[in-house]
Amino acid sequence: MYTREKIIELWFDMWLKKEDLGITDIFSDNAVYAESWGPEYKGADKIKLWFNEWNTRGTVLQWDIRQYFHKEAQTAVEWYFRNKMNGGNIEAFEGMSLIQWTEDNKISYLKEFGCNVNRYDPYKGGAEPQFRVEKAMWF
């Protein structure tokens, strides 16, 4: 489990440093990466292309790991993420990644799930819900 956690930490660190520190070493050749809002990248080379291209448009400011869950060839990791795009837009959300591993501890599948950090109680004022009037997050 320790080896897998170190691989995940390396992946997050690559984003924080904006540097490929071995993408093709940690993802299998036919890996699939599904982002929480829809895009899906197939193959380590496509994941590397996405990583390099995205880092021309934005900067990951924070990606903190909160906890891991391991079961056989799967790991779930809970995290907090914050980025800033080149246009100045800052995004922050909580999330989880579900990861499947190959026998040689490469990531074969990674699916992200996101959760809005700006939560509230719509029943605070009574039995009739009061929802915020705002655009829903993309995840």
C-alpha positions, -999 to +999 in steps of 0.1 A: +000+000+000+029+023+008+042+021-028+008+029-042+005+060-019+039+072-030+029+069-067-003+089-060+017+115-041+042+117-071+012+123-095-001+152-073+034+166-069+038+167-107+008+190-110+021+212-082+055+215-098+041+217-134+067+190-143+065+155-158+084+134-133+075+101-149+039+100-162+046+070-184+063+053-155+032+055-132+004+049-158+001+018-178+003+021-216-035+016-220-045+035-188-078+054-187-082+087-168-117+101-164-121+136-150-151+145-128-166+168-154-165+146-184-132+145-203-115+111-206-080+104-217-070+069-230-034+058-229-004+071-210+007+092-240-027+110-240-025+116-203+009+131-208-004+153-236-033+165-214-009+172-185+015+192-206-012+212-224-033+219-193-002+233-175+001+260-203-034+273-193-033+271-155-015+263-123-024+239-095-020+259-063-029+231-038-037+194-040-038+180-004-044+143+003-067+138+032-069+100+034-065+067+015-086+035+013-071+004-001-089-028-012-070-054-033-061-038-066-079-006-059-072+026-040-096+055-032-080+088-022-098+118-008-083+152-015-088+190-017-078+208-049-074+244-058-061+259-091-058+292-109-063+295-146-043+320-167-074+343-170-075+347-132-103+323-124-097+303-092-114+270-087-115+249-055-133+217-047-130+185-027-128+152-045-119+116-046-101+094-071-109+058-076-077+040-089-072+006-102-037-009-103-019-033-126+001-062-110+033-041-113+017-011-095+009+011-124-023+030-127-046+013-152-078+034-144-084+066-125-118+082-121-123+115-103-154+126-083-158+162-073-177+179-044-185+216-041-168+232-010-194+259-007-221+238+010-251+250+029-283+237+046-313+244+024-336+236+053-320+260+078-351+283+076-377+255+079-394+227+060-394+245+026-360+243+010-342+275+001-317+267-026-290+292-037-295+308-071-262+300-087-248+281-116-242+245-107-206+234-106-194+214-136-190+181-117 
